[in-house]
């Protein structure tokens, strides 16, 4: 499946479509180069899930936790700065990923052995015309 974002005004609509089409998943691996909009897309998804707090990149904290409507928990990870899987395991990453809550993982290739089998791989790319493609 592919979704196209032509401009930032469309991102909430695309996030809603994405959630509708991926209802059976809770763990999402977000692939794409730095600057392609992974965190921006997670922010739009969180807004659609009822998060009212500011959604920021978890680059330095590794994981950010958000609460959506009906006390829905959402975890947003950025594994760019971790040294190895043991570091992720030591802070309880596997417990988050197996919690049944929404988990969005950036730079998940750094923790290949901790990713649940039921995770959905989502690839974000930038087209020549500047629009973003989301493939899953």
Helices and strands as residue ranges (DSSP letters): E 2-5, G 8-10, H 11-21, E 27-31, H 38-48, E 63-67, G 69-71, E 73-78, H 85-90, H 93-97, E 102-106, G 108-111, E 120-126, E 132-135
